[in-house]
Amino acid sequence: MGVLNSGPRSSCDDRPVTSPHRVPEQPSPQHNHAHAHSHAHGPAAPVSKHLRKVIAAVLIPFAAAVAVGLVVLWPGGAPAHERTGVGFDRQTQQAKVANVDKVDCKDVNAAQLPVDGETPPVKDPATGEGGAALCEKATVEVTSGKDKGRTFIEVVQPGAPRQLREGQEVVVAYAPDAPHDLQYSVTDVNRKFPMALLAGIFAVAVVVVGRLRGVMALVALALSFAVLTLFILPAILQGSNPLLVAVVGASAIMLIALYICHGLTARTSVAVIGTLISLLLIGLLGSLFIGWASLSGNTDDSTGLIHGLYPHIDMSGLLLAGVIIGSLGVLDDVTVTQTSAVWELHQADPTMSAKQLYRAGIRIGRDHIASVVNTLVLAYAGAALPLLLLFSIAQSSVGTVANSELVAEEIVRTLVGSIGLVASVPVTTALAALVVSADRTGVGAEAGASAPVRSGRGRRRRAKA
């Protein structure tokens, strides 16, 4: 149980610790009293053995249940299936544009014509006069797979959203059942390098600003992503209940991320308990309102393809799993912040009661609620922006838009997650206030003892010295 302490800060905390024996030049009366008990300025004292037992009694069975859930539900990889060749479910290879020529669209028998069936003329840049429409005839070379070195022709019309250039790396789809000349086609641009560069800049920024704690945050992020890709997604595809998988996976991510970044301390354990309670609330509300609003979770091409490939997957359960996992990251931020705020308030004034700590902490939490809820709503609105534009073009009323299943899913997702975030503030603040004020073995207990009384003249003489 010794790991559950609020004493020395975790190894990823680089904040300087004030020396417990350093005397300010001009101490105030309050500060002089606190200095008589120098623990208030150093690391937090370990919590009592009783509190460690209470925290361990809650978290050890929970962690054991999560471990058992991981073992029982572990999928062992995604199930195999025959590729349909539709959307993302098709074979792809890497390729490179070897050459691009401008040709008359009629000469290459361009198949993709505008809606009116006519190819728009292209103006001559020198004379400004209209002429024949020019298409791009790109020679593309496959650079991976069994057909490496093979070339094919890709025709791109003038008004196509994606134009090709010589030397550009692209992704091509492979259809083995198609005629030989039509087996390969360009489907996307290869963005691996800019994406990897952006990820590298992000990692450097996190490490430079966060130092060791930033490194630990990146480690936690990698492990969280591993849980998502190696456990949550394959387990759902294997037919396990999406809600159960999400709860186990989200709990594992929560334990990994919080303890790696913030250390095995009582402070972190209180944040874990607060996050767990909030996740349970989100799960209950999400299950209630997804069922009540008759949300199927099958609303677009991607979910339709998933349902077609794996009809046994509960799509409404998958929607609820997404709500839980999506809310987890912001919940971690709120609960850790509130717990740390209460701990710091206690260290600043060890004589504060649990009620006083709660009131002070909740004032901090109100500001946090306002910013976090706004962030969550805008994040979901930004993701659904193209959909909202479509409704705006159709001049649909607000009621009609909100009633459509596509938008209703986002509304339920946003509101359920926001309710959980709002609830996490008083829950976590109350837990932290009770735990830190109930401890009588460290700063709080010693601050209650009578301190030596010094006269004002004595204090001035000491300051002068």
C-alpha positions as CSV (number, residue, x, y, z in Angstrom):
1,M,0.0,0.0,0.0
2,G,3.0,2.2,0.3
3,V,2.7,3.4,-3.3
4,L,-0.5,5.3,-2.5
5,N,1.0,8.3,-0.9
6,S,0.8,12.0,-1.6
7,G,4.4,12.5,-0.4
8,P,7.3,12.9,-2.8
9,R,6.1,14.1,-6.2
10,S,6.2,11.7,-9.1
11,S,9.3,11.4,-11.1
12,C,7.7,13.2,-14.0
13,D,7.1,16.3,-12.0
14,D,9.8,18.8,-12.6
15,R,8.5,21.7,-10.6
16,P,11.0,23.0,-8.1
17,V,10.4,22.2,-4.4
18,T,10.9,25.0,-2.0
19,S,13.4,24.2,0.7
20,P,11.7,23.5,4.0
21,H,14.4,25.5,5.9
22,R,14.5,28.6,3.8
23,V,13.4,31.7,5.8
24,P,11.9,34.6,3.8
25,E,13.3,38.0,4.5
26,Q,10.0,39.5,5.6
27,P,7.7,36.8,6.8
28,S,4.1,37.7,7.6
29,P,2.6,36.5,10.9
30,Q,0.7,33.8,9.0
31,H,3.8,32.7,7.1
32,N,5.8,32.7,10.4
33,H,3.4,30.3,11.8
34,A,3.6,28.0,8.8
35,H,7.3,28.2,8.9
36,A,7.4,26.9,12.4
37,H,6.0,23.7,10.8
38,S,8.1,23.6,7.7
39,H,6.3,20.6,6.2
40,A,3.8,23.0,4.6
41,H,6.5,24.1,2.1
42,G,8.0,20.8,1.1
43,P,6.5,17.8,-0.5
44,A,3.1,16.6,0.8
45,A,3.4,14.3,3.7
46,P,2.3,10.7,3.2
47,V,-1.4,10.1,3.9
48,S,-2.4,8.0,6.9
49,K,-2.3,4.2,6.7
50,H,-6.1,4.1,7.2
51,L,-6.6,6.3,4.1
52,R,-4.2,4.2,2.1
53,K,-6.1,1.1,3.0
54,V,-9.4,2.7,2.0
55,I,-8.1,3.9,-1.4
56,A,-6.4,0.5,-2.0
57,A,-9.7,-1.3,-1.1
58,V,-11.4,0.5,-3.9
59,L,-8.7,0.6,-6.6
60,I,-7.1,-2.9,-6.2
61,P,-10.3,-4.8,-6.9
62,F,-11.1,-2.4,-9.8
63,A,-7.7,-2.8,-11.4
64,A,-7.9,-6.6,-10.9
65,A,-11.3,-6.6,-12.6
66,V,-9.9,-4.6,-15.5
67,A,-7.0,-7.1,-15.9
68,V,-9.4,-10.0,-15.9
69,G,-11.6,-8.2,-18.5
70,L,-8.6,-7.7,-20.7
71,V,-7.6,-11.4,-20.5
72,V,-11.2,-12.7,-21.0
73,L,-12.0,-10.4,-23.9
74,W,-8.6,-10.3,-25.5
75,P,-9.3,-10.9,-29.2
76,G,-6.0,-12.2,-30.5
77,G,-6.2,-10.1,-33.7
78,A,-8.9,-9.0,-36.0
79,P,-10.9,-11.7,-37.8
80,A,-10.1,-12.4,-41.5
81,H,-12.6,-11.8,-44.2
82,E,-12.8,-11.6,-48.0
83,R,-12.2,-8.1,-49.3
84,T,-15.3,-6.5,-50.9
85,G,-13.3,-3.9,-52.8
86,V,-15.6,-1.2,-51.5
87,G,-14.4,2.0,-49.7
88,F,-11.6,1.2,-47.3
89,D,-12.1,-2.5,-47.7
90,R,-9.8,-2.9,-50.7
91,Q,-6.2,-3.8,-51.4
92,T,-3.9,-0.9,-51.8
93,Q,-0.3,-0.4,-52.8
94,Q,2.2,2.5,-53.0
95,A,2.9,4.1,-56.4
96,K,4.6,7.2,-57.9
97,V,3.6,9.4,-60.8
98,A,6.3,8.9,-63.4
99,N,5.0,11.3,-66.1
100,V,2.1,13.7,-66.7
101,D,1.0,14.8,-70.2
102,K,-1.7,17.3,-71.3
103,V,-4.0,15.7,-73.9
104,D,-7.4,16.4,-75.4
105,C,-10.0,14.7,-73.2
106,K,-11.8,13.3,-76.3
107,D,-8.6,11.5,-77.3
108,V,-8.3,9.6,-74.1
109,N,-12.1,8.9,-73.9
110,A,-12.5,10.5,-70.5
111,A,-15.2,8.7,-68.7
112,Q,-15.8,11.1,-65.8
113,L,-17.9,13.9,-67.4
114,P,-19.7,16.8,-65.8
115,V,-23.4,16.5,-65.0
116,D,-24.4,18.1,-68.3
117,G,-22.4,15.5,-70.1
118,E,-20.1,18.0,-71.8
119,T,-16.5,18.6,-71.0
120,P,-15.9,22.4,-70.4
121,P,-13.5,24.1,-72.9
122,V,-10.1,25.3,-71.7
123,K,-9.0,28.8,-72.5
124,D,-5.7,29.3,-74.1
125,P,-3.6,31.3,-71.5
126,A,-1.9,33.3,-74.3
127,T,-4.9,34.3,-76.4
128,G,-7.7,33.9,-73.9
129,E,-9.8,32.0,-76.5
130,G,-11.6,28.8,-75.7
131,G,-10.2,25.6,-77.1
132,A,-10.5,21.8,-76.5
133,A,-10.6,20.6,-72.9
134,L,-7.3,19.3,-71.8
135,C,-7.0,16.3,-69.4
136,E,-4.0,15.0,-67.5
137,K,-2.7,11.7,-68.8
138,A,-0.5,10.4,-65.9
139,T,1.7,7.4,-66.1
140,V,1.8,5.8,-62.7
141,E,4.4,3.3,-61.5
142,V,3.6,0.8,-58.8
143,T,6.4,0.8,-56.2
144,S,5.2,-2.0,-53.8
145,G,3.6,-5.4,-53.8
146,K,4.0,-8.2,-56.3
147,D,3.5,-5.9,-59.3
148,K,6.3,-3.5,-58.3
149,G,7.6,-1.7,-61.4
150,R,4.3,-2.1,-63.3
151,T,2.9,1.0,-64.9
152,F,-0.6,2.1,-65.8
153,I,-2.4,5.2,-67.2
154,E,-4.6,7.4,-65.0
155,V,-6.7,10.1,-66.7
156,V,-7.6,13.2,-64.6
157,Q,-10.2,15.7,-65.8
158,P,-9.6,19.5,-65.6
159,G,-12.2,20.0,-62.8
160,A,-11.2,17.0,-60.7
161,P,-10.6,17.9,-57.0
162,R,-7.3,16.1,-57.0
163,Q,-4.7,16.8,-59.7
164,L,-1.5,14.8,-60.2
165,R,2.0,16.0,-60.7
166,E,5.2,14.3,-61.8
167,G,7.1,12.7,-59.0
168,Q,4.1,12.7,-56.6
169,E,3.7,9.6,-54.4
170,V,0.2,8.2,-54.4
171,V,-1.9,5.3,-53.1
172,V,-3.4,3.0,-55.7
173,A,-6.2,0.5,-55.3
174,Y,-5.8,-3.0,-56.7
175,A,-8.8,-5.0,-58.0
176,P,-7.5,-8.5,-59.0
177,D,-10.8,-9.5,-60.6
178,A,-10.8,-6.5,-63.0
179,P,-9.4,-6.6,-66.6
180,H,-5.6,-6.3,-66.7
181,D,-5.5,-2.7,-67.8
182,L,-8.0,-1.6,-65.1
183,Q,-6.7,-3.4,-62.1
184,Y,-4.9,-0.4,-60.7
185,S,-6.3,3.1,-60.1
186,V,-5.2,6.1,-58.0
187,T,-7.3,6.5,-54.9
188,D,-5.4,9.0,-52.8
189,V,-2.2,10.9,-52.2
190,N,0.6,9.5,-50.0
191,R,0.7,11.8,-47.0
192,K,3.0,9.7,-44.8
193,F,5.9,12.1,-44.7
194,P,4.0,15.3,-43.8
195,M,2.0,13.4,-41.2
196,A,5.1,11.9,-39.7
197,L,6.8,15.3,-39.7
198,L,3.9,16.9,-37.9
199,A,3.9,14.1,-35.3
200,G,7.6,14.7,-34.8
201,I,7.1,18.4,-34.2
202,F,4.3,17.6,-31.8
203,A,6.5,15.2,-29.8
204,V,9.4,17.7,-29.7
205,A,7.1,20.4,-28.5
206,V,5.7,18.2,-25.7
207,V,9.2,17.1,-24.6
208,V,10.7,20.7,-24.7
209,V,7.8,22.2,-22.7
210,G,6.9,19.3,-20.5
211,R,10.4,17.9,-20.0
212,L,10.3,14.5,-18.2
213,R,6.5,14.7,-17.7
214,G,6.1,15.4,-21.4
215,V,8.1,12.2,-22.1
216,M,5.9,10.2,-19.8
217,A,2.8,11.7,-21.5
218,L,4.1,10.5,-24.9
219,V,4.7,7.0,-23.4
220,A,1.1,7.0,-22.0
221,L,-0.2,8.1,-25.4
222,A,1.6,5.3,-27.1
223,L,0.3,2.7,-24.7
224,S,-3.3,4.1,-24.9
225,F,-3.1,3.8,-28.7
226,A,-1.9,0.2,-28.3
227,V,-4.9,-0.6,-26.1
228,L,-7.2,0.9,-28.7
229,T,-5.7,-0.9,-31.7
230,L,-4.7,-4.2,-30.1
231,F,-7.7,-4.7,-27.8
232,I,-10.7,-2.5,-28.3
233,L,-11.1,-2.5,-32.1
234,P,-10.3,-6.3,-32.7
235,A,-12.5,-7.3,-29.7
236,I,-15.4,-5.5,-31.2
237,L,-14.8,-7.0,-34.6
238,Q,-14.7,-10.5,-32.9
239,G,-18.2,-10.0,-31.7
240,S,-17.7,-9.0,-28.1
241,N,-20.2,-6.5,-26.6
242,P,-19.0,-3.0,-27.7
243,L,-20.1,-1.4,-24.4
244,L,-18.3,-4.0,-22.3
245,V,-15.1,-3.7,-24.4
246,A,-15.2,0.1,-24.2
247,V,-15.6,0.1,-20.4
248,V,-12.7,-2.4,-20.0
249,G,-10.5,-0.7,-22.6
250,A,-11.2,2.9,-21.3
251,S,-10.5,1.8,-17.7
252,A,-7.2,0.3,-18.8
253,I,-6.3,3.5,-20.7
254,M,-7.3,5.6,-17.7
255,L,-5.1,3.6,-15.3
256,I,-2.1,3.6,-17.6
257,A,-2.3,7.3,-18.5
258,L,-2.9,8.7,-15.1
259,Y,-0.5,6.6,-13.1
260,I,2.3,6.9,-15.7
261,C,2.0,10.7,-16.0
262,H,1.2,11.6,-12.4
263,G,2.7,8.8,-10.3
264,L,1.4,6.1,-7.9
265,T,0.1,8.6,-5.3
266,A,-3.0,9.1,-3.3
267,R,-3.6,12.3,-5.3
268,T,-3.7,10.3,-8.6
269,S,-5.8,7.6,-7.1
270,V,-8.5,10.1,-6.1
271,A,-8.5,11.4,-9.7
272,V,-8.8,7.8,-10.9
273,I,-11.9,7.2,-8.7
274,G,-13.5,10.5,-9.8
275,T,-12.9,9.6,-13.4
276,L,-14.4,6.2,-12.9
277,I,-17.6,7.6,-11.3
278,S,-18.0,10.1,-14.1
279,L,-17.5,7.3,-16.8
280,L,-20.2,5.2,-15.1
281,L,-22.6,8.2,-15.2
282,I,-21.8,8.8,-18.9
283,G,-22.4,5.1,-19.7
284,L,-25.7,5.1,-17.9
285,L,-27.0,8.3,-19.5
286,G,-25.7,7.3,-22.9
287,S,-27.3,3.9,-22.8
288,L,-30.6,5.4,-21.6
289,F,-30.8,8.2,-24.3
290,I,-29.4,6.2,-27.2
291,G,-32.1,3.7,-26.6
292,W,-34.8,6.2,-25.9
293,A,-34.0,8.3,-29.0
294,S,-33.8,5.1,-31.1
295,L,-30.3,5.8,-32.5
296,S,-29.1,2.9,-34.6
297,G,-25.5,4.0,-35.0
298,N,-25.7,3.1,-38.7
299,T,-25.9,6.5,-40.3
300,D,-23.2,6.8,-43.0
301,D,-21.2,4.9,-45.6
302,S,-18.5,3.8,-43.0
303,T,-20.9,2.4,-40.5
304,G,-23.0,0.8,-43.3
305,L,-19.9,-0.9,-44.6
306,I,-19.0,-2.2,-41.1
307,H,-22.5,-3.5,-40.6
308,G,-22.4,-5.2,-44.0
309,L,-19.1,-6.9,-43.3
310,Y,-19.8,-7.8,-39.6
311,P,-23.6,-7.9,-39.2
312,H,-23.2,-9.3,-35.7
313,I,-21.8,-6.0,-34.4
314,D,-24.2,-4.0,-32.2
315,M,-24.0,-0.6,-33.9
316,S,-25.9,1.2,-31.2
317,G,-23.5,-0.3,-28.7
318,L,-20.6,0.8,-30.9
319,L,-22.1,4.4,-30.7
320,L,-22.2,4.2,-26.9
321,A,-18.6,2.9,-26.8
322,G,-17.5,5.9,-28.9
323,V,-19.2,8.2,-26.4
324,I,-17.3,6.7,-23.5
325,I,-13.9,6.6,-25.1
326,G,-14.4,10.1,-26.6
327,S,-15.2,11.6,-23.2
328,L,-12.3,9.9,-21.4
329,G,-9.5,12.2,-22.5
330,V,-11.2,15.4,-21.3
331,L,-12.4,13.7,-18.1
332,D,-8.8,12.9,-17.2
333,D,-7.9,16.5,-17.5
334,V,-10.7,17.7,-15.3
335,T,-10.3,15.2,-12.5
336,V,-6.5,15.6,-12.3
337,T,-6.8,19.4,-12.3
338,Q,-9.4,19.4,-9.5
339,T,-7.5,16.9,-7.4
340,S,-4.3,18.9,-7.7
341,A,-6.1,22.1,-6.9
342,V,-7.5,20.7,-3.6
343,W,-4.1,19.3,-2.7
344,E,-2.4,22.6,-3.3
345,L,-5.0,24.5,-1.3
346,H,-4.5,22.1,1.6
347,Q,-0.7,22.6,1.4
348,A,-1.2,26.4,1.4
349,D,-3.5,26.3,4.4
350,P,-3.4,23.0,6.3
351,T,-6.0,24.2,8.7
352,M,-8.8,24.3,6.1
353,S,-11.7,21.9,6.7
354,A,-13.1,19.6,4.1
355,K,-16.0,22.0,3.6
356,Q,-13.7,25.0,3.1
357,L,-11.5,22.9,0.7
358,Y,-14.6,21.9,-1.3
359,R,-15.8,25.5,-1.6
360,A,-12.5,26.8,-2.7
361,G,-12.0,23.9,-5.2
362,I,-15.4,24.2,-6.7
363,R,-14.8,27.8,-7.5
364,I,-11.8,26.7,-9.5
365,G,-13.9,24.0,-11.1
366,R,-16.6,26.3,-12.3
367,D,-14.1,28.1,-14.5
368,H,-12.9,24.8,-15.7
369,I,-16.4,23.6,-16.5
370,A,-17.1,26.6,-18.7
371,S,-14.0,26.2,-20.8
372,V,-14.1,22.4,-21.1
373,V,-17.8,22.1,-22.1
374,N,-17.3,24.8,-24.7
375,T,-14.3,22.9,-26.0
376,L,-16.2,19.6,-26.3
377,V,-19.2,21.1,-28.1
378,L,-17.0,23.0,-30.6
379,A,-14.9,19.8,-31.2
380,Y,-18.0,17.8,-32.1
381,A,-19.4,20.7,-34.1
382,G,-16.2,21.0,-36.1
383,A,-16.2,17.3,-36.9
384,A,-19.8,17.6,-38.1
385,L,-19.3,20.9,-40.0
386,P,-19.7,19.5,-43.6
387,L,-23.0,17.8,-42.4
388,L,-24.2,21.1,-40.9
389,L,-23.4,22.9,-44.2
390,L,-25.5,20.4,-46.1
391,F,-28.5,21.2,-43.8
392,S,-27.8,24.9,-44.2
393,I,-27.8,24.6,-48.0
394,A,-31.1,22.7,-47.8
395,Q,-32.5,25.6,-45.6
396,S,-33.8,23.1,-43.0
397,S,-35.3,24.3,-39.8
398,V,-33.4,23.8,-36.5
399,G,-36.0,21.3,-35.4
400,T,-35.6,19.3,-38.6
401,V,-31.9,19.3,-38.4
402,A,-31.8,18.2,-34.7
403,N,-34.3,15.4,-35.4
404,S,-32.2,13.8,-38.1
405,E,-30.3,10.8,-36.8
406,L,-27.0,12.1,-38.0
407,V,-27.3,15.3,-36.0
408,A,-29.1,13.6,-33.1
409,E,-26.2,11.3,-32.6
410,E,-23.8,14.2,-32.2
411,I,-26.2,16.0,-29.9
412,V,-26.5,13.0,-27.6
413,R,-22.8,12.4,-27.8
414,T,-22.0,16.0,-26.9
415,L,-24.6,16.4,-24.1
416,V,-24.0,13.1,-22.4
417,G,-20.3,13.7,-22.4
418,S,-20.8,17.3,-21.1
419,I,-23.0,16.1,-18.3
420,G,-20.3,13.6,-17.3
421,L,-17.7,16.4,-17.4
422,V,-19.8,18.7,-15.3
423,A,-20.5,16.0,-12.7
424,S,-16.8,15.1,-12.5
425,V,-16.0,18.5,-11.0
426,P,-18.1,18.3,-7.7
427,V,-17.5,14.6,-7.4
428,T,-13.7,14.7,-7.7
429,T,-13.5,17.9,-5.6
430,A,-15.5,16.4,-2.8
431,L,-13.5,13.2,-2.9
432,A,-10.2,15.1,-2.8
433,A,-11.4,17.4,0.0
434,L,-12.5,14.4,2.2
435,V,-9.3,12.5,1.6
436,V,-6.8,15.3,2.2
437,S,-8.7,16.8,5.2
438,A,-9.2,13.4,6.9
439,D,-5.5,12.8,7.0
440,R,-4.0,13.7,10.4
441,T,-0.5,12.3,10.0
442,G,1.0,15.0,7.9
443,V,0.7,18.7,7.5
444,G,-2.9,19.0,8.5
445,A,-2.3,17.3,11.9
446,E,0.9,19.2,12.7
447,A,-0.6,22.5,11.7
448,G,-3.2,22.0,14.4
449,A,-0.6,22.0,17.1
450,S,0.1,25.1,19.0
451,A,3.1,27.0,17.4
452,P,5.5,29.1,19.4
453,V,4.3,32.7,19.7
454,R,6.8,35.3,18.7
455,S,6.4,39.0,19.3
456,G,6.3,41.4,16.5
457,R,9.6,42.9,17.6
458,G,11.2,39.4,17.6
459,R,10.0,38.9,14.0
460,R,11.5,42.2,13.0
461,R,14.8,41.5,14.6
462,R,14.9,38.1,12.8
463,A,14.1,39.7,9.5
464,K,16.7,42.3,10.0
465,A,19.3,39.6,10.8
